[in-house]
Amino acid sequence: MSATRQFFGILGVNLAAVRQRTGSALTIIIGVACAVGALVSMLAMGTGAREQEVGIVRPEHVVLTSTGAQMFQGSIPRDEAVTVGDSPSIAKGRDHKPIVVLQSFVPSEARRRVTGNRLFLPIIGTTPNIVDYYPDVRFTAGRMFRPGLHELIAGTPCARQFADFALGDRRELRGIEWPIVGHFEIGNSQQCVVLGDVETIMSVFKRTTYTAVRVALQSPADYDRFRASIESNPSLHLEAQHERDAVDAQFKQLNSLLKFVSLFIGTIMAIGATLGAMNSLYAIVDSRRRELATLRAIGFGSGAIVASMLCESMLLAVPGAVLGAGLAWLLFNRMSVSPFGFSFQLAVTPSLALLGIEWALAMGLIGGLLPSLRAARVPVTTALRAL
């Protein structure tokens, strides 16, 4: 009998006997389900955060910062910001002027509605043409802030997550009360964003430079030409980046932390599930010593026995992976969380489910390796004594 026929013959016998070993099989399935569920749900944090970060990013958007600075740390003089608007590659807004958004980030803090905890929340001073830069801005209540006045508008998520952001509430900045005059949404963003007139905010905080400048190009294909015009101008000391690249740099540390935590916890759970599967398979081998010895006595090879045991272990891990990924999706998909003050929804995606299945197969392979080798070494004399 060929090795392939031996392999499928033994595998068929093993799978047919699973009902007689329900306890051991359930131990493997449940252990793998817990490991995969934990891994997928934790990785869903990173996926959800990434979706939130780039949810409103557009390919034609460019962020300008001072050389070597990140988006929240720039220092751009007024004359350089004005010069940026001379580029012919920049799109025009509803007022037929270049869409050049001047911004200044100032520190503030907010208090959570539920816990009362205080955390850092920057207020963004911006020019009113931000609604041209983000054409999907939609006001859900109130109106736009007026230039020159101490007024703020807040994203709708602010009112849900934090105190004192309802329409008409007043926020104190540098001893001045700033009323909330409008609520808005940008796409499906869950992030709390607070905006005010950039010139008014800079005057109150005694600033003379902008933190960042955003521009909307006529087409994504204009990026290289626009960047070259900025870098070749000796009067400018600015760096131009795709908006996505600027966002990636801004959230690099958060994404790295979320990924580390996810893989760390997932690895610990995977080790536990692998050890559980190994113990269950050892018990199966011990209960089948005579059967395995008989197979060897009648001519079945050790290779076929090892391969069939490994395959059985991996096949038992698959329903556990599907169960774990399904529970993660059912319990955590689109759940709102706010770690480190950054709000987003967990996202359990098909790619994460596939990754969970791959991990489950690896757990089945590693967990079944030693027991399968032990099965292949069962002495033939064990079967002869039983005769």
Order of alpha helices (4+ residues) and beta strands (2+ residues): alpha-alpha-beta-beta-alpha-beta-beta-beta-beta-alpha-beta-beta-alpha-beta-beta-beta-alpha-beta-beta-alpha-beta-alpha-alpha-alpha-alpha-beta-beta-alpha-alpha
